[in-house]
């Protein structure tokens, strides 16, 4: 395969690490799921004596797909043209399936290739991208439904004390318990910070409308994420159009291909769109989603993966903020040197570190290895 830059990709390596949660009894819960661990699939891409890294959060099936479909395809590709490799990767999984595991596999490799390009150019990734911003506002996210009240309030109030002016908790696993949890959180953080909630698609349309009104009136909630399933775009639109004016409806974290986002913007079904750079096709895919949000003049919020999102979302014109998610923050601090911490309620990519500015702490990460060597 010919390369325009004269710097061919030497090859890729794939690893996976599984980290147990630190929730009560070793588990965490939201409105529709209980989990006991988080798995990171990490990709290294090498060229010209440099190595870029990318990752996604998903099953080890993602690692297997990368090795079987992409390793030979990416080898020899132009190291300075990640988008060209992105196009070939998506074409290669037409029959294997693009949404879900397929898009996550492409995302991890694409991020590694963008990190590699930035390292070859000796520039931080956010400066290599067509950036509109040099920092990304964050909101603290966790507040799992199985947290006892003291841990719930302590976590969210702790983020406020760190200068993060917006925080989110999970709701809708037990609707009977939610008023007590919401009241405790609002009392703990005070009236100033914005309070967000996430139902993870647990509610019916009727229940979502009922809760939308209560959330706004009783606890001054400003963000209602996935009140119904993100597959139910008509239901999201119903809540958006008939809910309180100051309560924004958000969804998009499960968008994998561009049409997923176009469907949510049709109507529109959301006040603010979300995208996960480790699911939506990596940096290359995110740039396309950002174009859609700009056309529709609707804000775009980053879903999790803060170490890469802090760079990638600087290139989103209608940037809203980034979800500073407890599980991912914990994981990334464990396996990477160079992770960012919020300053003044935002993540600010380092201008003096090439690429994502990350180095893998192999000795620490190796304790949790479940794939690769």
N, C-alpha and C positions, 0 to 999 in steps of 0.2 A: 504494500500500500504506500503510495507516495505521500509525502508530507510537505506542505508549503513552507513550514518554518525551518525544515532541516533538523528538527529535534523530535525524533520519534519516541513514542512511549515505549519504554523497555518492557513493561509488564505490570501486572497488578497482583497484589496479595490480599487475601480475605481472612478476617478474624471475626470471632463473635465472643461476647462476654455477657454473662447473666448475673445480675446483682439482685440479691434478695431485698425486698422492701424493708423499711424500718417502721412499718405501721403496727398497730395493736395486734398481738398474736401473729406477727409476721405477715400481715395482709393489709391491703388498702381497698377501699370501696368507693364507688360513685353511684349514680342513679341506676345503672344498668350492668355493672361489671364488678367482679372481685378479682384481684390479682395478688400474687405473692412474690413476683420478681419482674424485673425489666431486662430485656435483652438488647444489647447494642451490636449491630453488625458494622464492622469497621473495615474500610478499604484503603490500601496504600497503592498509589500510582507513582511510578518512577520514570524519570527521564533526565538526561543531562546532568547526572550526579545529584539531582534533587528528588525528594519524595513528598508528594502531597497526600493528605488524608481526607477521607470523607466518611460519613456514617449515616445510618438510619436506625430507628428503634423498631424491631420486629422479630419475627421468628427466624431461627437458623435456616429455614427454607430460603430466605433471601440470600444468604451466603452461598448456598448450593446453586441457586439460579445464576448468581454472578459468575461463579466458577465455570458452570456448564455452558452459559450463553455468551458471556461478555469477555472473558479473559483473552481468548484468541482474537476476538473482534477488535478490542482496544489496543492490543499490542501492535506497535508500528504506526498508530494514529498520530496525527499532528498534535503535539503537546500544547501548542498555543491555540488550538481550535476546539475547545470542549464541545461547542454546539454541534460541530460536525459529527463527533462521536456520539453525542446524545441522539441525533437523528438516526444513526445506524443502529443504536441499541434498541430504540423503540420499534424500528422496523423488524429487528431480529426476533422480537417476542410477540409478533402479531398473532400467532397461533397459540403460544404459551399463555397469553393473557396480559394485557397492559395494565388494567386497574389493579389495585391491591399490591401483592407481592412483586409483580412486575415493575410497577412504577417506583416502588421503594428500592428495588435493586438498581434501577437506572439512577435514582436520586443519589444513592451512596457513591456510585462510580462518578457521576457528574460532579458532585461536590469535590471529590478527590482530584479530578482533573482541573477544576477551577483553582483549587488550592495549589496544585502543581504549577499551573501557569503563573500564578502570582509569585510563587517562590522563584521560578525561573526568571521572572522580571524583577525580582528583589523588591517587590512592593506589597503592602498589605492588600488583602483581597478587596476590601471596600473601596480602595483607590483604583483598582484595576477595573472594577465595575462602573457603569454609568450612574454614579451615586448622586442623589439629591441631598443626602444628610451625612453627618459624621457621628451621629449617635442615634440610639433607638430607645424611646421611653419603654418602661416595663410595668407590668402589674404582677404582684405576688399571687401565686396560684398553688393551691393544695386543698386544705380544708376538707379532707375526705370524710365521707359520711359516717365511718366507723371510728373517727377520732372522739375521745372523750372531750367534754366541754373545755377542760383546762388546756388540753393540747391544741384544740381548735382555736380558741381565743388567743392563746399565747403565740401561735404561729402567725396568725394574721396581724395581731398587734405588733409583733416583732418586725414584720416588714414595714409597717407604718413608722416604727421607731427608726428604721434604717433610711427613711426619707422616701419610701415608695408610696405615692399618694393614692393608689388604687389596689384593691385586693379582692380575691375571688374564693368562694367556697363551693363545694359540691352540694347539691340538694336533690330531693325527689326520690330518694330510696325509701324513706318513711315520711310521708307527708304529715303524719301526726307529730313527728319530732322536729320538723323544720322550723316552726315558729319559735320554739325555745332556742334552737341553735342560732337563728338569725338575730334574735333579740340579744343574745349573749355576745355575738360578734359586733353588732352595732354599738353596744355599750362599751366594748373593749377598745374599739378603734376610734370612737367619737363620731361626731356628726360631719367632720370635715372631709375625710377620705371618701373616695368613690367606692361603693360596694357592688361587686359583681357576683352573679350566681351562674351555675352550669348544671342543667338537668341531664345532660348526656342522652337526650332523646327519650327520657323515661315517661313523659306525660302524654295523655290524649290531648286532642285539640281543645276540648271543653275545659279540662283541668288546666291546661296551659293558659288559657284566657283568664280563668279564675285566679291563678297564681300571679299572673302578670299584674293584675290590679292590686292584689294584696302586697306584692313585693314593692311596688312603687309607693303605695300609700302608707304602709306601716314601717318600712325599713329604708325607704329612699334608695332602692336598688336601681342602678342605671344601666345594667347590662344583663341580658337574659340569653344565655348561650344554649343552643339546641333545646329549646323547650319541648319540641317534638323531634322525631328522627330527622336528620338532615336529608334523608330520602324523601320525606314528605314536604316537598317544596311548597305545595298549596297550603299545608298546615302552618308552615313558617310564615308564609305571606299573610295568612289569616291573623296570626298573633301580632305580626308587625303592623297591620293596618287597623286592627281593632283594640290593640293594647294601649296603655298610657303613652302619651307623646314623648316623655323624657326617658322611657325605657327602651333601649336599643336591643333588637333581636340580632343575634350573630350565629353564624355557622360557616363551615368550609374546611374544618380540619381533616375531614375524610375525603377531600377532593384529591383525586389521583391524576386525572387527565383534564385537559382544558375544558371539555364540555361540562364536567362536573361543576365548574365555577360559572360557566355561562348559564347553566340552568338555575343556579342560585341567584344570579343577577337578573334573570328574566322575571319581570314583574315590578320591582325586585322582591325577592323573598327575604332579604336581610337588610338591616341598616348598616351593618359592617360585615365585610367578608373576611374570612380567615383562610390562611394557607399554611401548610407545613412544608418547609423546604426539603425535608427528608422524606416526603411522600409524593410531592406534586411534580416530580421530575428534576429535583435538584435546583441549582441556581438557574440553569437554562429554562426550566419549566416555570420557575417563579417569575422570571422576567416577563414571560408571556401572561401570567395571571395578573401581574402588576399593570400591564397594558390594558387588560379588560377593566380593572378597577378604575383606571384613569378615564377610560372612555365613558363609563357609567357614573363617574364622579362619586364613587362610594369608597370609603376608607378600607384599607387592608391591614389586618392584624396578624402578627406572626404567632403560629402555634408552636411553642416549646423549642427544644434543641437550641438553647441560647448561644452556645459557642459558635455555631455557624450562622444562626439567624441574625446575630448582632452585626455581621458583615453584610449578609445577603440583603437584608431589608433596608439597608442604607440606600439601595438602588430602587426602592419603591416610592414613587412620587407621592401617592396618597397614603403614606404610612400612618397608622394609628399608634400601635404599640406592640409589645412582645410579651408573650406569656412566660413569666419566670417561674417555671414549674418545678415543684419540690423534687420529684423523682429524677428529672433530667439534670437539674443543678447538682444534686448529690452525686450522680453517676459521672458527670463530666469533670467535676472537681477531683474525683477519685482517679480517673484514667488519663487526664490531661494536665500538663503544665501549661500555663499561659491563659487559663480561663479568666473571664472578666467578672467583676463584682459591681453591683449598681452604685453609681455615684450621682447624687441628686435625682434619684428616680429613673436613671437611664444607664444603658450599657454603652461604653465608648470604646470602639475598637482601637487597639494600639497602632499608632502611625509608624512605630519603629520596629515592628516585627513583620516579616514577610508572610504572605498567605493568610491563613486563619490565625497565625500566631501561636499555634498549638504544637506541643511535643507530647508524644505518648509516653506515659510512665509504665513501661512494659512490666517491670517487676510487680507493681501494684495491680495492674490490670490482669496479669497472668494468673492470679489467684482465682479469677472468676471466668477463665477461658472455657468455652464449650465448643469452639470450632477453630481450626487453623493451628499453626505452630510457630 
